[in-house]
Amino acid sequence: MTDKYILVGHDAVPERSLMKWAKWFEKAERIVAKSNCGGVFVSTVFLGINHQFGEGLPLLFETMVFGENMIERYSTWDEAVNGHERMCQKVRKQLAKSKTKTHRD
């Protein structure tokens, strides 16, 4: 099996040829979602390489919260879309908590 994948629509498809994968990766639109959640940037992308180390489904998508060291990985496009939204909600809740805490101090 291969650790390289390309997107066909929203489906991740294994690609055995390094050259085909590299050509696809060079020009591919890999952004699933990006959001500004109260001034914090959240980005979800297709990685193109399996980040599953060990047993389990390939982890091909990643949500990252910049400046917060928060990362989650997913196997499918739909999981990535849902994970992105959950991460944005989490960031907004943390921001609201921190504002409430600051106003109490």
DSSP file (Angstrom, degrees, kcal/mol; ACC not computed):
  #  RESIDUE AA STRUCTURE BP1 BP2  ACC     N-H-->O    O-->H-N    N-H-->O    O-->H-N    TCO  KAPPA ALPHA  PHI   PSI    X-CA   Y-CA   Z-CA
    1    1 A M              0   0    0      0, 0.0     2,-0.3     0, 0.0     0, 0.0   0.000 360.0 360.0 360.0 165.6    0.0    0.0    0.0
    2    2 A T        -     0   0    0      2,-0.1    14,-0.1     1,-0.1    15,-0.0  -0.719 360.0-148.8-110.5 159.5    1.0    3.6   -0.4
    3    3 A D  S    S+     0   0    0     -2,-0.3    47,-2.8    12,-0.1     2,-0.4   0.383  75.9  90.5-103.3   1.2    1.2    6.5    2.1
    4    4 A K  B     +A   49   0A   0     11,-0.3    11,-2.5    45,-0.2     2,-0.3  -0.804  53.2 178.4-102.7 139.4    0.4    9.1   -0.7
    5    5 A Y  E     -B   14   0B   0     43,-2.7     2,-0.3    -2,-0.4     7,-0.1  -0.961  13.8-160.0-137.0 152.1   -3.1   10.2   -1.6
    6    6 A I  E     -B   13   0B   0      7,-2.5     7,-3.2    -2,-0.3     2,-0.5  -0.868  26.5-112.9-122.6 163.2   -4.8   12.6   -3.9
    7    7 A L  E     -B   12   0B   0     -2,-0.3     2,-0.5     5,-0.2     5,-0.2  -0.849  21.8-173.9 -97.9 131.4   -8.3   14.1   -3.8
    8    8 A V  E >  S-B   11   0B   0      3,-3.0     3,-1.9    -2,-0.5     2,-0.5  -0.935  78.8 -45.2-118.6 102.9  -10.8   13.1   -6.5
    9    9 A G  T 3  S-     0   0    0     -2,-0.5    -2,-0.0     1,-0.3     0, 0.0  -0.658 123.1 -31.1  67.0-122.0  -13.7   15.4   -5.6
   10   10 A H  T 3  S+     0   0    0     -2,-0.5    67,-0.6    -3,-0.1     2,-0.5   0.290 118.5 104.0-106.2   7.4  -13.8   15.0   -1.8
   11   11 A D  E <   -B    8   0B   0     -3,-1.9    -3,-3.0    65,-0.1     2,-0.5  -0.780  67.4-135.8 -95.9 130.9  -12.6   11.4   -1.9
   12   12 A A  E     -B    7   0B   0     -2,-0.5    -5,-0.2    -5,-0.2    -2,-0.1  -0.732  25.8-170.7 -83.0 126.0   -9.1   10.5   -0.9
   13   13 A V  E     -B    6   0B   0     -7,-3.2    -7,-2.5    -2,-0.5    -2,-0.0  -0.971  25.1-114.1-122.7 129.7   -7.6    8.0   -3.4
   14   14 A P  E     -B    5   0B   0      0, 0.0     2,-0.5     0, 0.0    -9,-0.3  -0.329  27.2-160.7 -60.4 141.6   -4.3    6.2   -2.9
   15   15 A E        -     0   0    0    -11,-2.5   -11,-0.3     1,-0.1   -12,-0.1  -0.963  12.1-175.5-128.0 113.9   -1.7    7.2   -5.5
   16   16 A R        +     0   0    0     -2,-0.5     2,-0.6   -14,-0.1    -1,-0.1   0.806  63.8  83.5 -77.5 -31.6    1.2    4.7   -6.0
   17   17 A S     >  -     0   0    0      1,-0.2     4,-2.5     2,-0.0     5,-0.2  -0.641  62.7-159.2 -81.7 118.7    3.2    6.9   -8.4
   18   18 A L  H  > S+     0   0    0     -2,-0.6     4,-2.8     1,-0.2     5,-0.2   0.896  93.5  51.4 -60.4 -40.9    5.4    9.4   -6.7
   19   19 A M  H  > S+     0   0    0      2,-0.2     4,-2.4     1,-0.2     5,-0.2   0.916 111.0  46.3 -65.7 -43.8    5.6   11.5   -9.8
   20   20 A K  H  > S+     0   0    0      2,-0.2     4,-2.3     1,-0.2    -1,-0.2   0.924 115.0  48.1 -63.0 -43.7    1.8   11.6  -10.4
   21   21 A W  H  X S+     0   0    0     -4,-2.5     4,-3.3     2,-0.2    -2,-0.2   0.936 111.8  48.9 -61.7 -46.9    1.3   12.4   -6.7
   22   22 A A  H  X S+     0   0    0     -4,-2.8     4,-2.2     1,-0.2    -2,-0.2   0.899 111.8  48.5 -62.3 -42.5    3.9   15.2   -6.8
   23   23 A K  H  X S+     0   0    0     -4,-2.4     4,-0.8     2,-0.2    -1,-0.2   0.911 115.3  45.0 -64.2 -41.8    2.4   16.8   -9.9
   24   24 A W  H >X S+     0   0    0     -4,-2.3     4,-1.3    -5,-0.2     3,-0.9   0.951 113.3  49.9 -64.6 -48.5   -1.1   16.6   -8.4
   25   25 A F  H 3< S+     0   0    0     -4,-3.3     3,-0.2     1,-0.2    -2,-0.2   0.847 102.1  62.6 -60.4 -37.3    0.1   18.0   -5.0
   26   26 A E  H 3< S+     0   0    0     -4,-2.2    -1,-0.2     1,-0.2    -2,-0.2   0.823 120.4  21.2 -59.3 -34.1    1.9   20.9   -6.6
   27   27 A K  H << S+     0   0    0     -3,-0.9    -1,-0.2    -4,-0.8    -2,-0.2   0.414  94.3 122.7-116.9  -0.4   -1.3   22.4   -8.1
   28   28 A A     <  -     0   0    0     -4,-1.3     2,-0.9    -3,-0.2    -3,-0.0  -0.304  61.7-129.6 -71.5 146.3   -4.1   20.9   -6.0
   29   29 A E        +     0   0    0      1,-0.1    -1,-0.1     2,-0.0    -2,-0.1  -0.860  37.5 167.4 -89.6 105.4   -6.6   22.9   -4.0
   30   30 A R        +     0   0    0     -2,-0.9    16,-2.6    -5,-0.1     2,-0.4   0.388  30.0 116.8-106.3   1.2   -6.2   21.2   -0.6
   31   31 A I  E     +C   45   0C   0     14,-0.2    14,-0.3     1,-0.2     3,-0.1  -0.602  32.7 176.9 -77.6 124.6   -8.0   23.7    1.7
   32   32 A V  E     -     0   0C   0     12,-2.7     2,-0.3    -2,-0.4    13,-0.2   0.864  68.6 -24.8 -87.4 -47.9  -11.1   22.2    3.3
   33   33 A A  E     -C   44   0C   0     11,-1.8    11,-3.1     2,-0.0    -1,-0.4  -0.977  51.7-166.2-162.5 151.6  -12.0   25.2    5.4
   34   34 A K  E     +C   43   0C   0     -2,-0.3     2,-0.3     9,-0.2     9,-0.2  -0.986  16.2 176.5-144.5 140.2  -10.4   28.3    6.9
   35   35 A S  E     -C   42   0C   0      7,-2.9     7,-2.9    -2,-0.3     2,-0.7  -0.984  32.5-137.8-143.9 148.9  -11.9   30.5    9.5
   36   36 A N  E     -C   41   0C   0     -2,-0.3     2,-1.0     5,-0.2     5,-0.2  -0.934  27.1-169.3-103.8 105.8  -11.2   33.5   11.7
   37   37 A C  E >  S-C   40   0C   0      3,-3.3     3,-0.8    -2,-0.7    -2,-0.0  -0.752  71.0 -40.0-102.9  87.9  -12.7   32.6   15.0
   38   38 A G  T 3  S-     0   0    0     -2,-1.0    -1,-0.2     1,-0.2     3,-0.1   0.834 123.7 -41.2  65.1  33.7  -12.6   35.7   17.1
   39   39 A G  T 3  S+     0   0    0      1,-0.3     2,-0.5     0, 0.0    -1,-0.2   0.413 118.1 110.5  93.7  -1.7   -9.2   36.7   15.9
   40   40 A V  E <   -C   37   0C   0     -3,-0.8    -3,-3.3    48,-0.1     2,-0.4  -0.932  65.5-132.8-108.8 128.2   -7.8   33.2   16.0
   41   41 A F  E     -C   36   0C   0     -2,-0.5    25,-2.3    25,-0.3     2,-0.4  -0.681  21.8-172.9 -87.2 127.3   -7.0   31.5   12.6
   42   42 A V  E     -CD  35  65C   0     -7,-2.9    -7,-2.9    -2,-0.4     2,-0.4  -0.980   5.1-176.2-120.5 129.5   -8.3   27.9   12.1
   43   43 A S  E     -CD  34  64C   0     21,-2.4    21,-2.9    -2,-0.4     2,-0.4  -0.982  12.2-168.5-130.8 136.4   -7.3   26.0    9.0
   44   44 A T  E     +CD  33  63C   0    -11,-3.1   -12,-2.7    -2,-0.4   -11,-1.8  -0.993  20.4 168.3-125.1 127.1   -8.3   22.6    7.8
   45   45 A V  E     -CD  31  62C   0     17,-2.3    17,-2.4    -2,-0.4     2,-0.6  -0.896  41.0-109.7-135.3 160.4   -6.4   21.0    4.9
   46   46 A F  E     - D   0  61C   0    -16,-2.6    15,-0.3    -2,-0.3   -39,-0.1  -0.833  27.7-160.9 -86.1 124.4   -5.9   17.8    3.0
   47   47 A L        -     0   0    0     13,-3.7    14,-0.1    -2,-0.6    -1,-0.1   0.829  13.8-145.8 -80.8 -33.7   -2.4   16.6    3.8
   48   48 A G  S    S+     0   0    0     12,-0.7   -43,-2.7     1,-0.1     2,-0.4   0.280  74.3  77.4  84.9 -12.0   -1.9   14.2    0.9
   49   49 A I  B    S-A    4   0A   0    -45,-0.2     2,-0.4    11,-0.2   -45,-0.2  -0.993  90.1-108.5-131.5 138.1    0.2   11.9    3.0
   50   50 A N        -     0   0    0    -47,-2.8    10,-0.2    -2,-0.4    25,-0.0  -0.499  27.7-174.2 -67.2 121.6   -1.0    9.4    5.6
   51   51 A H        +     0   0    0      8,-2.8     2,-0.7    -2,-0.4    -1,-0.1   0.110  46.9 117.0-103.4  19.2   -0.1   10.7    9.1
   52   52 A Q        -     0   0    0      7,-0.1     2,-0.8     4,-0.1     4,-0.1  -0.801  48.6-164.2 -86.5 116.5   -1.4    7.5   10.9
   53   53 A F        -     0   0    0     -2,-0.7     2,-0.3     2,-0.1    -2,-0.1  -0.868  62.8  -5.7-105.4 102.5    1.6    6.0   12.6
   54   54 A G  S    S-     0   0    0     -2,-0.8     2,-0.1     2,-0.1    -2,-0.1  -0.860 113.7  -4.7 115.4-153.9    0.6    2.4   13.4
   55   55 A E  S    S+     0   0    0     -2,-0.3     2,-0.2     3,-0.0    -2,-0.1  -0.350  90.6  58.2 -76.8 154.5   -2.8    0.7   13.1
   56   56 A G  S    S-     0   0    0     -4,-0.1     3,-0.1    -2,-0.1    -2,-0.1  -0.492  87.5 -36.0 120.7 174.6   -5.9    2.4   11.9
   57   57 A L  S    S-     0   0    0     -2,-0.2     2,-0.1     1,-0.1     0, 0.0  -0.305  74.7 -89.5 -64.9 151.3   -7.5    4.3    9.1
   58   58 A P        -     0   0    0      0, 0.0     2,-0.8     0, 0.0    -1,-0.1  -0.385  32.1-138.9 -63.1 140.0   -5.2    6.8    7.3
   59   59 A L        +     0   0    0      1,-0.1    -8,-2.8    -3,-0.1    16,-0.3  -0.897  39.8 153.6-102.1 107.8   -5.2   10.3    8.7
   60   60 A L        +     0   0    0     14,-1.9   -13,-3.7    -2,-0.8   -12,-0.7   0.503  49.8  59.6-117.7 -10.3   -5.2   12.5    5.7
   61   61 A F  E     -DE  46  74C   0     13,-2.0    13,-2.0   -15,-0.3     2,-0.4  -0.903  60.3-165.5-124.3 151.2   -6.8   15.8    6.8
   62   62 A E  E     -DE  45  73C   0    -17,-2.4   -17,-2.3    -2,-0.3     2,-0.5  -0.995  12.6-158.4-143.8 134.4   -5.7   18.2    9.6
   63   63 A T  E     -DE  44  72C   0      9,-3.0     9,-2.1    -2,-0.4     2,-0.4  -0.940  19.9-173.9-106.0 131.9   -7.2   21.1   11.5
   64   64 A M  E     -DE  43  71C   0    -21,-2.9   -21,-2.4    -2,-0.5     2,-0.7  -0.986  19.8-151.6-129.3 137.1   -4.7   23.5   13.0
   65   65 A V  E >>> -DE  42  70C   0      5,-2.4     3,-1.5    -2,-0.4     5,-0.9  -0.934  29.3-131.4-104.3 112.9   -5.3   26.4   15.3
   66   66 A F  T 345S+     0   0    0    -25,-2.3   -25,-0.3    -2,-0.7    -2,-0.0  -0.436  85.5   9.7 -72.1 133.4   -2.5   28.9   14.8
   67   67 A G  T 345S+     0   0    0     -2,-0.2    -1,-0.3   -27,-0.1   -27,-0.0   0.443 117.4  75.4  82.7   1.2   -0.8   30.2   17.9
   68   68 A E  T <45S-     0   0    0     -3,-1.5    -2,-0.2     2,-0.1     3,-0.1   0.446  91.9-127.8-123.6  -3.5   -2.6   27.7   20.1
   69   69 A N  T  <5 +     0   0    0     -4,-0.6     2,-0.5     1,-0.2    -3,-0.1   0.891  59.9 142.2  53.8  43.3   -0.8   24.3   19.5
   70   70 A M  E   < +E   65   0C   0     -5,-0.9    -5,-2.4     2,-0.0     2,-0.4  -0.973  19.6 164.6-117.6 122.2   -4.1   22.6   18.8
   71   71 A I  E     -E   64   0C   0     -2,-0.5     2,-0.3    -7,-0.2    -7,-0.2  -0.998  12.7-179.8-138.7 138.8   -4.2   20.0   16.0
   72   72 A E  E     -E   63   0C   0     -9,-2.1    -9,-3.0    -2,-0.4     2,-0.3  -0.990  12.1-154.2-134.3 146.7   -6.7   17.3   15.1
   73   73 A R  E     -E   62   0C   0     -2,-0.3     2,-0.3   -11,-0.2   -11,-0.2  -0.895  10.1-171.8-123.4 153.6   -6.5   14.8   12.2
   74   74 A Y  E     -E   61   0C   0    -13,-2.0   -13,-2.0    -2,-0.3   -14,-1.9  -0.888  27.2-137.8-140.3 164.3   -9.2   13.0   10.3
   75   75 A S  S    S+     0   0    0     -2,-0.3     2,-0.3   -16,-0.3   -63,-0.2   0.750  83.0  37.9 -95.4 -29.8   -9.6   10.2    7.7
   76   76 A T  S  > S-     0   0    0      1,-0.1     4,-2.1   -65,-0.1     5,-0.1  -0.820  76.8-116.3-127.1 162.7  -12.3   11.7    5.5
   77   77 A W  H  > S+     0   0    0    -67,-0.6     4,-2.6    -2,-0.3     5,-0.2   0.927 116.2  51.3 -58.2 -48.4  -13.4   15.1    4.0
   78   78 A D  H  > S+     0   0    0      1,-0.2     4,-2.4     2,-0.2     5,-0.2   0.897 109.3  49.7 -61.8 -41.0  -16.7   15.0    6.0
   79   79 A E  H  > S+     0   0    0      1,-0.2     4,-2.9     2,-0.2    -1,-0.2   0.902 111.2  51.2 -61.6 -39.5  -14.9   14.3    9.3
   80   80 A A  H  X S+     0   0    0     -4,-2.1     4,-2.5     2,-0.2    -2,-0.2   0.909 109.3  48.9 -65.3 -42.7  -12.6   17.2    8.5
   81   81 A V  H  X S+     0   0    0     -4,-2.6     4,-1.8     2,-0.2    -2,-0.2   0.940 115.9  43.4 -61.7 -47.1  -15.5   19.6    7.8
   82   82 A N  H  X S+     0   0    0     -4,-2.4     4,-2.3     1,-0.2    -2,-0.2   0.895 113.7  51.5 -65.7 -40.4  -17.2   18.6   11.0
   83   83 A G  H  X S+     0   0    0     -4,-2.9     4,-2.5    -5,-0.2    -1,-0.2   0.872 106.6  54.5 -64.6 -37.7  -13.9   18.7   12.9
   84   84 A H  H  X S+     0   0    0     -4,-2.5     4,-2.4     2,-0.2    -1,-0.2   0.936 109.9  46.4 -60.8 -46.8  -13.2   22.2   11.6
   85   85 A E  H  X S+     0   0    0     -4,-1.8     4,-2.3     1,-0.2    -2,-0.2   0.913 112.1  50.3 -64.3 -42.3  -16.5   23.4   12.9
   86   86 A R  H  X S+     0   0    0     -4,-2.3     4,-2.4     1,-0.2    -1,-0.2   0.904 110.3  50.8 -60.8 -40.7  -16.0   21.7   16.3
   87   87 A M  H  X S+     0   0    0     -4,-2.5     4,-2.5     2,-0.2    -2,-0.2   0.910 109.0  50.6 -65.3 -41.5  -12.6   23.3   16.6
   88   88 A C  H  X S+     0   0    0     -4,-2.4     4,-2.6     1,-0.2    -1,-0.2   0.913 110.9  49.2 -61.6 -42.1  -14.0   26.8   15.8
   89   89 A Q  H  X S+     0   0    0     -4,-2.3     4,-2.4     2,-0.2    -2,-0.2   0.907 110.7  50.6 -62.3 -41.6  -16.6   26.3   18.5
   90   90 A K  H  X S+     0   0    0     -4,-2.4     4,-2.3     2,-0.2    -2,-0.2   0.914 111.2  47.9 -62.1 -44.4  -13.9   25.2   21.0
   91   91 A V  H  X S+     0   0    0     -4,-2.5     4,-2.5     2,-0.2    -2,-0.2   0.927 111.4  50.1 -63.0 -45.8  -11.8   28.3   20.2
   92   92 A R  H  X S+     0   0    0     -4,-2.6     4,-2.5     1,-0.2    -2,-0.2   0.901 110.7  50.0 -60.9 -41.0  -14.8   30.6   20.5
   93   93 A K  H  X S+     0   0    0     -4,-2.4     4,-2.6     2,-0.2    -1,-0.2   0.918 111.1  48.7 -63.2 -43.4  -15.7   29.0   23.9
   94   94 A Q  H  X S+     0   0    0     -4,-2.3     4,-2.4     2,-0.2    -2,-0.2   0.896 111.8  49.5 -64.2 -39.4  -12.1   29.4   25.2
   95   95 A L  H  X S+     0   0    0     -4,-2.5     4,-2.2     2,-0.2    -2,-0.2   0.917 111.2  49.0 -64.7 -42.8  -12.1   33.1   24.0
   96   96 A A  H  X S+     0   0    0     -4,-2.5     4,-2.4     2,-0.2    -2,-0.2   0.907 111.9  49.5 -63.6 -41.4  -15.4   33.7   25.8
   97   97 A K  H  X S+     0   0    0     -4,-2.6     4,-2.8     1,-0.2    -2,-0.2   0.917 111.1  49.2 -61.8 -43.5  -14.1   32.1   29.0
   98   98 A S  H  X S+     0   0    0     -4,-2.4     4,-2.2     2,-0.2    -1,-0.2   0.868 111.3  49.0 -68.0 -34.9  -11.0   34.1   28.8
   99   99 A K  H  X S+     0   0    0     -4,-2.2     4,-2.2     2,-0.2    -1,-0.2   0.909 112.6  48.3 -67.5 -41.7  -12.9   37.4   28.3
  100  100 A T  H  X S+     0   0    0     -4,-2.4     4,-1.4     2,-0.2    -2,-0.2   0.922 112.6  48.3 -63.5 -44.1  -15.2   36.5   31.2
  101  101 A K  H  X S+     0   0    0     -4,-2.8     4,-1.5     1,-0.2    -2,-0.2   0.903 111.0  50.8 -62.8 -41.8  -12.2   35.7   33.4
  102  102 A T  H  < S+     0   0    0     -4,-2.2    -1,-0.2     1,-0.2    -2,-0.2   0.884 108.8  51.1 -64.5 -38.7  -10.5   39.0   32.5
  103  103 A H  H  < S+     0   0    0     -4,-2.2    -1,-0.2     1,-0.2    -2,-0.2   0.786 108.9  52.3 -70.5 -25.7  -13.6   41.0   33.3
  104  104 A R  H  <        0   0    0     -4,-1.4    -1,-0.2     1,-0.2    -2,-0.2   0.817 360.0 360.0 -77.5 -30.1  -13.9   39.4   36.7
  105  105 A D     <        0   0    0     -4,-1.5    -1,-0.2    -5,-0.1    -2,-0.2   0.480 360.0 360.0 -73.9 360.0  -10.2   40.1   37.6
